[in-house]
Amino acid sequence: MPINNNSFKKLATIVLICATVGLAVALALFIIHRMRYAVTDAVFVRTDTLVNLGFERVSGRIVGLKKKEGDPVKKGEVLGYIDNTPYTNVLKALEARLLLEERKRDELRLKLKRVALELEQGLRMSKSSLESLRHKKEALEARAKALLAILEELGRDKRRFGRLFGAGVIPKKRYEAIETRYRAKENELKALKKEILAIDSSLRKAKEAIRLAEIKRSRTEEIKEAIRAEDKAIEALRAEVKNAQKDLEDCTLRSPINGRVAKKYMSEGDMVLPGKVVYSLVNPRDLYILVLLEEGKLRGVRPGSEAKIKIDAYPNEDFRGVVEAVLPASAATFALIPRDVSAGEFTKVAQRIPIRIRITDGNTSLLRIGLGGEVEIKRQ
């Protein structure tokens, strides 16, 4: 059946009107969306914790690396190690020296204790003996003084009795008795003087013993000084042992964070120097989105604005975030070769302002530093 021209024209008109209305609605929705959202594809995945990890204090041949690029790591997990034989030998030698020095110090302490004890005992005995001898000498000297008085009196009696005996007044027996008594006291005085001389000799010996004890006291000071020197040597050795233990521990490379291996720079068998980077690690939780937003789209974009994130590598994954900061300078400000407009030659170029977005939702373990995508920031 032939189609009526008027009907065809009406149908075409209706289709055209519907298409026009649809396009108008789509355009209106697009405009409304762009008014409500700042949209850009200048999007980059960044991180604040890209950790360059290596053997900070030690060097040697790598004998083991546990992780490959992209592998997950846990904080404290062993990533690799170098040949620790030289550091083990150094530690053993230092520990042996430390043990020897500690034994020497202990022997000196025992010697000091023994010498000090002997010194105090000897000094106490010598002082006690000196005091006793002084009292004994004083007593003997008092007796000698009394005997001298008695002898003087007996000498007078002897002379008087001698005259009386010569005159025949008294018998010889009486004179001999006074003479015998005088000689007895004289002999007693001589014995006392000898005893006093012996005590003087003992006093000199006691004083000499005290003097020697004082000299020995200086010897104890020498031992104390030797002990102090040993203490310093032991303290220095303990510090060296601690450093050697730290060196030995540093022969094992451990992860300081929970994250992933971003880059592996060396292989087993390589020689590594202190500070040489072996692994670069990244923590997925510290990833953020850096957006370079055109200055004309900044209206309503401020900290707290919600954002929808699409990553080109994962088109079926949805990510959401929140604007953390609108940075205070344009990206061109920090270019290696900034534009020089002082000559008057100027072409207006739309500047891009860095926006930092914190990821609040989505599988961040999929993200890799440097990935790009598209972001829609809801204007406030």
C-alpha positions as CSV (number, residue, x, y, z in Angstrom):
1,M,0.0,0.0,0.0
2,P,1.5,3.3,-1.0
3,I,2.4,5.7,1.8
4,N,0.5,9.0,1.8
5,N,2.9,12.0,1.4
6,N,1.0,14.0,4.0
7,S,1.3,11.2,6.6
8,F,5.0,10.8,5.9
9,K,5.6,14.5,6.3
10,K,3.7,14.5,9.6
11,L,5.7,11.6,10.9
12,A,9.0,13.2,9.8
13,T,7.9,16.4,11.5
14,I,7.0,14.6,14.7
15,V,10.4,12.7,14.7
16,L,12.3,15.9,14.1
17,I,10.4,17.7,16.9
18,C,11.1,14.8,19.3
19,A,14.8,14.8,18.3
20,T,15.0,18.5,18.7
21,V,13.3,18.4,22.1
22,G,15.5,15.5,23.2
23,L,18.6,17.4,22.1
24,A,17.4,20.5,23.9
25,V,16.7,18.5,27.1
26,A,20.1,16.8,26.9
27,L,21.8,20.1,26.3
28,A,19.8,21.6,29.2
29,L,20.8,18.7,31.4
30,F,24.4,19.0,30.3
31,I,24.5,22.7,31.0
32,I,22.8,22.2,34.4
33,H,25.3,19.4,35.2
34,R,28.2,21.7,34.2
35,M,26.8,24.4,36.4
36,R,26.5,22.1,39.3
37,Y,29.8,20.3,38.8
38,A,33.3,21.4,37.9
39,V,34.5,18.7,35.5
40,T,38.1,18.0,34.4
41,D,40.3,15.2,33.0
42,A,43.5,16.7,34.4
43,V,43.6,14.1,37.1
44,F,46.5,12.3,38.7
45,V,46.9,9.8,41.4
46,R,49.5,10.9,44.0
47,T,50.8,9.9,47.4
48,D,52.4,11.5,50.4
49,T,54.3,8.4,51.6
50,L,56.5,7.1,48.7
51,V,59.1,5.5,50.9
52,N,62.6,4.9,49.4
53,L,64.0,2.0,51.4
54,G,67.6,0.8,51.6
55,F,70.3,-0.5,54.0
56,E,71.0,2.8,55.8
57,R,74.1,1.9,57.9
58,V,75.6,-1.2,56.2
59,S,77.0,-2.4,52.9
60,G,77.5,-5.8,51.4
61,R,76.3,-8.4,49.0
62,I,72.5,-8.9,48.8
63,V,71.7,-12.5,49.5
64,G,67.9,-12.3,49.6
65,L,65.1,-10.1,48.3
66,K,61.6,-11.3,49.3
67,K,59.3,-9.0,47.3
68,K,58.6,-8.2,43.7
69,E,57.1,-5.0,42.3
70,G,53.4,-4.8,43.2
71,D,53.6,-7.2,46.1
72,P,51.8,-6.2,49.3
73,V,53.9,-5.6,52.4
74,K,53.2,-5.3,56.1
75,K,54.9,-3.1,58.6
76,G,57.9,-4.9,60.1
77,E,57.9,-7.6,57.4
78,V,61.3,-8.7,56.1
79,L,61.9,-7.5,52.5
80,G,65.6,-8.6,52.1
81,Y,69.0,-9.0,53.7
82,I,72.7,-8.8,53.0
83,D,75.5,-11.1,54.0
84,N,76.0,-10.3,57.7
85,T,79.1,-12.4,58.4
86,P,81.5,-9.3,58.7
87,Y,79.1,-7.6,61.1
88,T,78.6,-10.8,63.2
89,N,82.4,-11.2,63.6
90,V,82.7,-7.5,64.6
91,L,80.0,-8.0,67.2
92,K,81.6,-11.2,68.6
93,A,85.0,-9.5,68.9
94,L,83.5,-6.5,70.7
95,E,81.5,-8.7,73.1
96,A,84.7,-10.7,73.9
97,R,86.6,-7.4,74.6
98,L,83.7,-6.2,76.8
99,L,83.6,-9.4,78.8
100,L,87.4,-9.2,79.4
101,E,87.2,-5.5,80.5
102,E,84.3,-6.4,82.9
103,R,86.4,-9.2,84.4
104,K,89.3,-6.8,84.9
105,R,87.1,-4.3,86.6
106,D,85.6,-7.0,88.9
107,E,89.2,-8.1,89.8
108,L,90.1,-4.5,90.6
109,R,87.0,-4.1,92.8
110,L,87.9,-7.3,94.7
111,K,91.5,-6.1,95.1
112,L,90.3,-2.7,96.3
113,K,87.9,-4.3,98.8
114,R,90.7,-6.6,100.1
115,V,93.3,-3.8,100.3
116,A,90.9,-1.4,102.0
117,L,89.9,-4.0,104.6
118,E,93.5,-4.8,105.4
119,L,94.4,-1.2,105.5
120,E,91.6,-0.3,107.9
121,Q,92.3,-3.2,110.1
122,G,96.1,-2.5,110.2
123,L,95.5,1.2,110.8
124,R,93.0,0.5,113.6
125,M,95.4,-1.9,115.3
126,S,98.4,0.5,114.9
127,K,96.4,3.4,116.3
128,S,95.2,1.3,119.2
129,S,98.7,0.0,119.9
130,L,100.1,3.5,119.7
131,E,97.5,4.8,122.2
132,S,98.2,1.8,124.6
133,L,101.9,2.4,124.4
134,R,101.5,6.1,125.2
135,H,99.5,5.3,128.3
136,K,102.0,2.7,129.4
137,K,104.9,5.1,128.9
138,E,103.1,7.7,130.8
139,A,102.5,5.3,133.7
140,L,106.2,4.1,133.6
141,E,107.4,7.7,133.6
142,A,105.2,8.5,136.6
143,R,106.7,5.5,138.4
144,A,110.2,6.5,137.4
145,K,109.6,10.0,138.8
146,A,108.3,8.5,142.0
147,L,111.4,6.3,142.2
148,L,113.7,9.2,141.7
149,A,112.0,11.0,144.7
150,I,112.4,7.8,146.8
151,L,116.0,7.5,145.7
152,E,116.8,11.1,146.6
153,E,115.3,10.5,150.0
154,L,117.1,7.1,150.4
155,G,120.3,8.8,149.3
156,R,120.0,11.4,152.0
157,D,119.3,8.6,154.5
158,K,122.3,6.6,153.2
159,R,124.6,9.5,153.7
160,R,123.3,10.2,157.1
161,F,123.4,6.5,158.2
162,G,126.9,6.3,156.8
163,R,128.1,9.2,159.1
164,L,126.3,7.6,162.0
165,F,127.8,4.2,161.3
166,G,131.3,5.8,161.0
167,A,130.8,7.4,164.3
168,G,129.8,4.1,165.8
169,V,126.3,5.3,166.7
170,I,124.4,2.7,164.7
171,P,125.3,-0.9,163.9
172,K,126.6,-2.0,160.6
173,K,123.6,-4.1,160.0
174,R,121.3,-1.1,160.0
175,Y,123.5,0.8,157.6
176,E,123.7,-2.2,155.2
177,A,119.9,-2.5,155.3
178,I,119.5,1.1,154.1
179,E,122.2,0.6,151.5
180,T,120.5,-2.5,150.2
181,R,117.2,-0.7,149.9
182,Y,118.8,2.1,148.0
183,R,120.4,-0.3,145.5
184,A,117.2,-2.1,145.0
185,K,115.3,1.1,144.2
186,E,118.2,2.1,141.9
187,N,118.0,-1.2,140.0
188,E,114.2,-0.8,139.8
189,L,114.7,2.6,138.3
190,K,117.2,1.3,135.7
191,A,114.7,-1.4,134.8
192,L,112.0,1.2,134.3
193,K,114.2,3.3,132.1
194,K,115.0,0.2,130.0
195,E,111.3,-0.5,129.7
196,I,110.6,3.1,128.7
197,L,113.3,2.8,126.0
198,A,111.7,-0.4,124.7
199,I,108.3,1.4,124.7
200,D,109.9,4.3,122.8
201,S,111.1,1.8,120.2
202,S,107.6,0.3,120.0
203,L,106.1,3.7,119.6
204,R,108.4,4.5,116.7
205,K,107.3,1.2,115.1
206,A,103.6,2.0,115.6
207,K,104.1,5.5,114.1
208,E,105.9,3.9,111.2
209,A,103.1,1.4,110.7
210,I,100.6,4.3,110.7
211,R,102.7,6.2,108.2
212,L,102.9,3.1,105.9
213,A,99.1,2.7,106.2
214,E,98.6,6.2,105.0
215,I,100.9,5.5,102.1
216,K,98.9,2.4,101.3
217,R,95.8,4.6,101.3
218,S,97.1,6.4,98.3
219,R,97.5,3.0,96.7
220,T,93.7,2.5,97.1
221,E,93.2,5.8,95.2
222,E,95.3,4.4,92.4
223,I,93.1,1.3,92.3
224,K,90.0,3.5,92.3
225,E,91.4,5.5,89.4
226,A,92.1,2.3,87.5
227,I,88.5,1.2,88.2
228,R,87.2,4.5,86.9
229,A,89.3,4.1,83.8
230,E,87.8,0.6,83.3
231,D,84.3,2.0,83.7
232,K,84.9,4.5,80.9
233,A,86.4,1.8,78.7
234,I,83.4,-0.5,79.4
235,E,81.0,2.3,78.7
236,A,82.7,3.0,75.4
237,L,82.7,-0.7,74.5
238,R,79.0,-1.0,75.4
239,A,78.3,1.9,73.0
240,E,80.3,0.1,70.3
241,V,78.5,-3.2,71.0
242,K,75.2,-1.4,70.7
243,N,76.2,0.1,67.4
244,A,77.4,-3.3,66.2
245,Q,74.1,-4.8,67.2
246,K,72.3,-2.1,65.3
247,D,74.5,-2.7,62.2
248,L,73.7,-6.4,62.5
249,E,70.0,-5.7,62.7
250,D,70.3,-3.4,59.7
251,C,71.6,-6.2,57.6
252,T,67.9,-7.2,57.5
253,L,65.6,-4.9,55.5
254,R,62.2,-4.5,57.0
255,S,59.1,-2.5,55.8
256,P,58.4,0.6,57.8
257,I,54.8,0.8,56.6
258,N,51.8,-1.3,55.4
259,G,51.6,-0.9,51.6
260,R,52.9,-2.2,48.3
261,V,56.2,-2.4,46.5
262,A,56.1,0.4,43.9
263,K,59.6,-0.2,42.5
264,K,62.4,-2.7,43.0
265,Y,65.8,-1.3,42.1
266,M,68.3,-4.1,42.9
267,S,68.6,-7.9,42.6
268,E,70.1,-10.7,44.7
269,G,73.9,-10.8,44.3
270,D,74.2,-7.1,43.8
271,M,76.6,-5.1,46.0
272,V,74.8,-2.4,48.0
273,L,76.2,0.7,49.7
274,P,74.7,2.5,52.7
275,G,71.7,4.6,51.6
276,K,71.3,3.0,48.2
277,V,67.6,2.6,47.4
278,V,66.5,-1.1,47.1
279,Y,62.7,-0.7,47.2
280,S,60.2,2.1,46.9
281,L,57.0,1.5,48.9
282,V,53.7,3.2,48.8
283,N,50.8,3.1,51.3
284,P,47.4,2.8,49.4
285,R,45.7,4.6,52.3
286,D,47.8,7.7,51.7
287,L,46.9,8.0,48.1
288,Y,45.0,11.1,47.0
289,I,43.8,12.7,43.8
290,L,45.6,15.8,42.4
291,V,43.3,17.8,40.1
292,L,44.5,20.7,37.9
293,L,41.3,22.7,37.5
294,E,41.0,25.5,35.0
295,E,40.6,28.9,36.7
296,G,37.3,29.5,35.0
297,K,35.8,26.4,36.8
298,L,36.8,27.3,40.3
299,R,33.4,28.9,41.2
300,G,31.9,27.0,44.2
301,V,34.9,24.7,44.6
302,R,36.1,24.8,48.1
303,P,37.3,22.4,50.9
304,G,34.5,20.0,51.7
305,S,33.1,19.8,48.2
306,E,32.1,16.3,47.2
307,A,33.8,14.7,44.2
308,K,33.1,11.8,41.8
309,I,36.2,10.1,40.5
310,K,36.6,7.8,37.5
311,I,40.0,6.3,36.7
312,D,40.8,5.5,33.1
313,A,42.4,2.2,34.0
314,Y,39.3,1.0,35.9
315,P,36.3,2.3,34.0
316,N,33.9,0.1,35.9
317,E,35.1,1.2,39.3
318,D,33.6,4.2,41.1
319,F,35.5,6.3,43.5
320,R,34.3,9.2,45.7
321,G,36.2,11.9,47.5
322,V,36.2,15.2,49.3
323,V,38.2,18.3,48.4
324,E,40.8,18.8,51.1
325,A,42.5,21.9,49.8
326,V,42.5,24.4,47.0
327,L,46.2,25.2,46.7
328,P,47.2,28.9,46.7
329,A,49.3,29.0,43.5
330,S,48.7,27.9,39.9
331,A,50.6,24.9,38.5
332,A,52.5,27.2,36.1
333,T,54.0,29.1,39.0
334,F,56.3,26.2,39.8
335,A,57.2,25.3,36.2
336,L,60.9,24.8,35.5
337,I,60.8,27.5,32.8
338,P,58.0,30.0,33.9
339,R,56.6,32.4,31.3
340,D,58.3,35.8,31.0
341,V,55.8,38.5,30.3
342,S,58.2,41.4,31.0
343,A,58.9,42.0,27.3
344,G,55.2,42.8,26.7
345,E,54.5,39.8,24.6
346,F,51.6,38.0,26.1
347,T,49.1,35.4,25.1
348,K,46.3,34.7,27.5
349,V,46.4,31.1,28.7
350,A,43.9,29.6,31.1
351,Q,45.7,28.8,34.3
352,R,45.1,25.6,36.2
353,I,44.9,25.6,40.0
354,P,45.9,22.4,41.9
355,I,43.1,20.8,43.9
356,R,43.8,18.1,46.4
357,I,41.0,15.5,46.9
358,R,41.0,12.9,49.7
359,I,39.5,9.5,48.6
360,T,36.6,8.5,50.8
361,D,35.2,5.5,49.0
362,G,36.5,2.9,46.5
363,N,39.0,0.1,46.3
364,T,42.2,2.1,46.7
365,S,44.3,-1.1,46.5
366,L,43.7,-0.9,42.7
367,L,45.2,2.5,42.3
368,R,48.7,3.1,41.1
369,I,50.7,6.4,41.4
370,G,50.5,8.4,38.2
371,L,47.2,7.0,36.9
372,G,44.8,9.5,35.2
373,G,41.1,9.9,34.9
374,E,38.2,12.3,35.2
375,V,36.7,14.2,38.2
376,E,33.4,15.9,38.8
377,I,33.5,18.3,41.8
378,K,30.1,19.4,43.2
379,R,30.0,23.1,43.5
380,Q,28.8,24.6,46.8
